[in-house]
Amino acid sequence: MSDTFLRDLPIVDPHQHFWDLKANAAQYPHWASKPAPFRYGSTQKLFGKDYLPADYRRDTADHNVVATVHVQAGWAGDPLGEARWLAALRKREGLPSVALGQAILHREDVAETIADLAGFDFLRGIRTKPTQEENTFDDTRGRPGSMDDPAWRRGFAALGEKGFICEVQVPWWDLQAMADAARDHPGIPFVLNHTGLPADRSREGLAGWRKALALLAPFPDVRLKLSGIGLPPGSWPEEENGRIVREAIAILGWERCMFASNFPVDSLVASFDTIYTGFKRAVADMPREQIRALFHDNAKALYRIA
């Protein structure tokens, strides 16, 4: 593949975050209060620092990013607060292009929250984290608030009534529950974040991840974000991550995958240039149509970006 094609390739980044700690510190306790344990190690590098469109444009300057999808960044309290703040940010800065809000799907008032979020014309859905613990293997089924919980399923169905996308951040050992939800509620766009979190790179860990990811293959409404594959205490091994990317694409198909930065969170492990150069090298031998789909077309279509 030519260097010019890869250099000029248009990118829709479907997973990035902004926060303004000077204005909204109380809403982001995990970024403003104190560094917290994290799957990459500590969040010390990002602690107490704003991340706004000027910072993102600086970090992405070596790549042709043409649109972004802001994903809820853990705003505490009123879920509409972040949507209102993003509306003002978009008007002032032109970013993000569209966004995903926050809704706790097993709450009794979730249908009202979803209806209120649907009033923002740039919101395309929500992102939620129905797993209690991402770093310790636990495939227990039926926990309150999990994708098995009938209350969670009611919230999931309410998303479908508004035409909203549901994004989940769960580790691979919860993908049977995701597959069951996709089976039982066809027609709701369902996106798995961060490649299913293949953090355990042992032979057994990767075998479990592959087997779990394959559970999603029969369900065409499921999509996958190829992102979040750094390793503690702060590395992004290009050759190893390239294999992870290619295996994920082989399991779900290039039509259902999309590359994403998870910036600035993934700046804990590498620069935007390191990550996206690694992504481009990982798929450089694929046909141009498929490469463009992975970096641009799939996300543009899913998130209805003009």
C-alpha positions as CSV (number, residue, x, y, z in Angstrom):
1,M,0.0,0.0,0.0
2,S,1.4,3.4,-0.9
3,D,2.6,5.8,1.8
4,T,0.6,8.6,0.2
5,F,-2.7,6.7,0.5
6,L,-2.1,5.9,4.2
7,R,-0.9,9.4,5.0
8,D,-3.9,11.1,3.4
9,L,-6.4,8.5,4.5
10,P,-9.5,10.3,6.0
11,I,-10.2,9.3,9.6
12,V,-13.3,9.3,11.6
13,D,-12.2,8.8,15.2
14,P,-15.2,7.1,16.8
15,H,-13.9,7.2,20.4
16,Q,-12.4,10.3,22.0
17,H,-13.1,12.3,25.1
18,F,-13.0,16.0,26.2
19,W,-13.1,17.5,29.7
20,D,-12.7,20.9,31.1
21,L,-11.5,20.4,34.7
22,K,-11.3,24.2,35.4
23,A,-15.0,24.6,34.7
24,N,-16.3,21.1,35.7
25,A,-13.9,19.6,38.2
26,A,-16.7,18.3,40.4
27,Q,-18.1,16.3,37.5
28,Y,-14.9,14.4,36.8
29,P,-13.7,13.1,40.2
30,H,-11.5,10.4,38.6
31,W,-9.6,13.0,36.6
32,A,-9.6,15.9,39.0
33,S,-9.6,14.5,42.6
34,K,-6.6,12.1,42.6
35,P,-4.9,9.6,40.3
36,A,-6.8,6.3,40.3
37,P,-5.8,2.7,39.6
38,F,-6.4,1.9,35.9
39,R,-5.8,-1.0,33.5
40,Y,-2.8,0.8,32.1
41,G,-1.4,1.6,35.6
42,S,-2.0,5.0,37.1
43,T,-3.8,7.9,35.6
44,Q,-1.1,10.3,37.0
45,K,-0.1,11.6,33.5
46,L,-3.6,12.9,32.9
47,F,-4.5,13.9,36.4
48,G,-5.7,17.5,36.8
49,K,-5.3,18.4,33.1
50,D,-7.9,19.7,30.8
51,Y,-8.4,18.0,27.4
52,L,-10.1,20.2,24.8
53,P,-10.3,20.4,21.0
54,A,-7.1,22.4,20.8
55,D,-5.3,19.6,22.6
56,Y,-6.9,16.9,20.4
57,R,-6.0,18.8,17.2
58,R,-2.4,19.1,18.4
59,D,-2.2,15.4,19.1
60,T,-3.7,14.3,15.8
61,A,-1.8,16.8,13.6
62,D,0.1,14.1,11.7
63,H,-3.1,12.3,10.6
64,N,-6.1,13.4,8.5
65,V,-8.9,13.3,11.1
66,V,-12.1,14.7,9.5
67,A,-14.7,13.9,12.2
68,T,-14.9,12.5,15.8
69,V,-17.4,10.8,18.1
70,H,-17.2,12.0,21.7
71,V,-17.9,9.2,24.2
72,Q,-19.2,10.0,27.7
73,A,-16.2,10.6,30.0
74,G,-17.7,9.7,33.4
75,W,-19.5,12.9,34.1
76,A,-20.9,12.5,37.6
77,G,-24.5,13.4,38.5
78,D,-27.0,14.7,36.0
79,P,-26.4,12.8,32.7
80,L,-27.8,15.8,30.8
81,G,-25.0,18.0,32.1
82,E,-22.4,16.6,29.9
83,A,-24.7,16.8,26.9
84,R,-25.3,20.5,27.6
85,W,-21.6,21.2,28.0
86,L,-20.8,19.4,24.7
87,A,-23.5,21.3,22.9
88,A,-21.8,24.6,23.9
89,L,-18.3,23.1,23.0
90,R,-19.4,22.0,19.6
91,K,-20.9,25.5,18.9
92,R,-17.6,27.2,19.9
93,E,-15.0,24.7,18.6
94,G,-16.6,22.6,15.9
95,L,-15.8,19.4,17.8
96,P,-16.9,16.8,18.5
97,S,-18.9,16.0,15.4
98,V,-21.4,13.8,17.2
99,A,-21.4,12.2,20.6
100,L,-22.6,9.3,22.9
101,G,-24.1,10.2,26.2
102,Q,-24.5,8.4,29.5
103,A,-27.4,6.4,30.8
104,I,-27.4,3.8,33.5
105,L,-29.6,1.2,31.8
106,H,-30.8,-0.7,34.9
107,R,-32.2,2.5,36.6
108,E,-35.9,2.9,36.9
109,D,-35.8,6.3,35.3
110,V,-33.7,5.3,32.4
111,A,-36.5,5.7,29.8
112,E,-36.9,9.3,30.8
113,T,-33.2,9.9,30.7
114,I,-33.0,8.4,27.2
115,A,-35.9,10.5,26.0
116,D,-34.2,13.7,27.3
117,L,-30.9,12.7,25.7
118,A,-32.7,12.2,22.4
119,G,-33.5,15.9,22.4
120,F,-29.9,16.7,21.5
121,D,-29.6,16.3,17.8
122,F,-25.9,15.5,17.9
123,L,-26.3,12.5,20.3
124,R,-26.3,9.1,18.6
125,G,-26.7,6.9,21.6
126,I,-25.0,6.1,24.9
127,R,-22.0,4.3,26.3
128,T,-22.3,2.2,29.5
129,K,-20.1,-0.1,31.6
130,P,-22.2,-3.0,32.9
131,T,-19.3,-5.0,34.3
132,Q,-18.3,-4.5,37.9
133,E,-14.6,-5.3,37.5
134,E,-12.7,-5.2,34.3
135,N,-9.3,-6.3,35.5
136,T,-10.2,-9.6,37.3
137,F,-11.7,-12.5,35.5
138,D,-15.2,-13.2,36.7
139,D,-17.7,-14.8,34.3
140,T,-20.6,-14.9,36.9
141,R,-23.9,-14.4,35.2
142,G,-27.0,-12.6,36.3
143,R,-25.5,-9.9,38.5
144,P,-27.6,-6.8,39.2
145,G,-26.8,-4.1,36.5
146,S,-25.3,-6.7,34.2
147,M,-26.5,-7.3,30.6
148,D,-28.4,-10.3,32.0
149,D,-30.4,-8.1,34.5
150,P,-34.0,-7.7,33.3
151,A,-33.9,-4.1,34.3
152,W,-30.8,-3.6,32.1
153,R,-32.6,-5.3,29.2
154,R,-35.6,-2.9,29.6
155,G,-33.2,0.0,29.3
156,F,-31.6,-1.6,26.3
157,A,-35.0,-1.9,24.6
158,A,-35.7,1.7,25.4
159,L,-32.6,2.7,23.4
160,G,-34.0,0.9,20.4
161,E,-37.3,2.8,20.7
162,K,-35.3,6.1,20.2
163,G,-33.0,4.7,17.4
164,F,-30.0,5.0,19.8
165,I,-26.8,3.1,19.6
166,C,-25.8,1.1,22.7
167,E,-22.0,1.0,23.4
168,V,-20.7,-1.2,26.1
169,Q,-17.2,-1.4,27.7
170,V,-16.9,-4.9,29.0
171,P,-14.1,-7.5,29.1
172,W,-14.2,-10.5,26.9
173,W,-15.5,-12.9,29.6
174,D,-18.8,-10.9,29.5
175,L,-19.4,-11.4,25.8
176,Q,-21.7,-14.3,26.2
177,A,-24.1,-11.9,27.9
178,M,-23.7,-9.4,25.1
179,A,-24.4,-12.1,22.5
180,D,-27.5,-13.1,24.3
181,A,-28.7,-9.5,24.5
182,A,-28.0,-9.0,20.8
183,R,-29.9,-12.2,20.0
184,D,-32.9,-11.2,22.1
185,H,-33.1,-7.6,20.9
186,P,-32.3,-7.5,17.2
187,G,-32.2,-4.2,15.4
188,I,-30.4,-2.2,18.1
189,P,-26.9,-1.1,17.0
190,F,-24.6,-2.6,19.6
191,V,-21.0,-1.6,19.8
192,L,-18.2,-3.3,21.9
193,N,-15.6,-0.9,23.0
194,H,-11.8,-1.4,23.2
195,T,-11.5,-4.7,21.3
196,G,-13.1,-6.6,24.2
197,L,-10.2,-5.7,26.5
198,P,-7.6,-8.4,25.6
199,A,-5.3,-7.4,28.4
200,D,-4.2,-10.9,29.2
201,R,-1.7,-11.8,26.5
202,S,-1.0,-15.3,27.7
203,R,-1.8,-18.1,25.3
204,E,-4.8,-19.0,27.5
205,G,-6.0,-15.4,27.8
206,L,-5.9,-14.8,24.0
207,A,-7.6,-18.1,23.4
208,G,-10.4,-17.1,25.7
209,W,-10.6,-13.7,24.0
210,R,-10.9,-15.2,20.5
211,K,-13.5,-17.7,21.6
212,A,-15.6,-15.0,23.3
213,L,-15.3,-12.5,20.4
214,A,-16.6,-15.2,18.0
215,L,-19.8,-15.4,20.1
216,L,-20.7,-12.0,18.6
217,A,-20.1,-13.0,15.0
218,P,-23.7,-14.3,14.3
219,F,-25.3,-11.0,15.2
220,P,-25.0,-8.3,12.4
221,D,-26.0,-5.5,14.7
222,V,-22.8,-5.9,16.7
223,R,-19.9,-3.7,15.9
224,L,-16.3,-3.6,17.3
225,K,-14.1,-0.7,18.1
226,L,-10.4,-1.6,17.6
227,S,-9.0,0.5,20.4
228,G,-7.8,0.4,24.0
229,I,-5.1,-2.3,23.5
230,G,-2.3,-0.7,25.4
231,L,-0.6,-2.6,28.1
232,P,0.6,-1.6,31.6
233,P,2.6,0.1,32.8
234,G,2.4,2.1,29.6
235,S,3.3,0.5,26.3
236,W,1.7,-0.1,22.9
237,P,3.6,-3.1,21.3
238,E,3.0,-2.6,17.6
239,E,3.7,-6.1,16.3
240,E,1.6,-7.8,19.0
241,N,-1.2,-5.3,18.7
242,G,-1.2,-5.7,14.9
243,R,-1.9,-9.4,15.4
244,I,-4.7,-8.6,17.8
245,V,-6.3,-6.2,15.3
246,R,-6.0,-8.6,12.4
247,E,-7.5,-11.5,14.4
248,A,-10.4,-9.3,15.5
249,I,-11.1,-8.3,11.9
250,A,-11.0,-11.9,10.8
251,I,-13.5,-12.9,13.4
252,L,-16.1,-10.2,12.9
253,G,-15.3,-8.9,9.4
254,W,-13.9,-5.6,8.2
255,E,-17.4,-4.3,7.6
256,R,-18.1,-4.4,11.4
257,C,-14.9,-3.0,12.8
258,M,-13.5,0.5,13.1
259,F,-10.3,2.0,14.5
260,A,-10.6,4.4,17.4
261,S,-8.1,6.4,19.5
262,N,-9.6,6.5,23.0
263,F,-7.7,9.8,23.4
264,P,-6.6,11.2,25.7
265,V,-6.9,8.1,27.8
266,D,-4.7,6.0,25.5
267,S,-2.0,8.8,25.7
268,L,-1.2,6.9,28.9
269,V,0.5,4.3,26.7
270,A,1.4,6.0,23.4
271,S,1.0,9.0,21.2
272,F,-1.8,9.3,18.7
273,D,0.7,9.0,15.9
274,T,2.2,5.8,17.3
275,I,-1.2,4.2,17.7
276,Y,-2.6,5.2,14.3
277,T,0.6,4.4,12.5
278,G,0.5,1.0,14.1
279,F,-3.2,0.6,13.0
280,K,-2.2,1.6,9.4
281,R,0.7,-0.8,9.3
282,A,-1.5,-3.6,10.7
283,V,-3.8,-3.5,7.7
284,A,-1.6,-2.1,5.0
285,D,-1.9,-5.3,2.9
286,M,-5.7,-5.2,2.8
287,P,-7.6,-3.7,-0.2
288,R,-8.0,0.0,-0.2
289,E,-11.8,-0.2,0.1
290,Q,-11.5,-2.2,3.3
291,I,-8.8,0.1,4.8
292,R,-10.9,3.1,4.1
293,A,-13.9,1.4,5.7
294,L,-12.0,0.6,8.9
295,F,-10.7,4.1,9.3
296,H,-13.6,6.2,8.0
297,D,-16.6,4.7,6.2
298,N,-17.9,2.3,8.8
299,A,-17.9,4.9,11.6
300,K,-19.3,7.7,9.3
301,A,-22.3,5.5,8.4
302,L,-22.9,4.1,11.9
303,Y,-22.9,7.5,13.6
304,R,-24.7,9.2,10.8
305,I,-22.0,11.9,10.3
306,A,-22.7,14.3,7.5
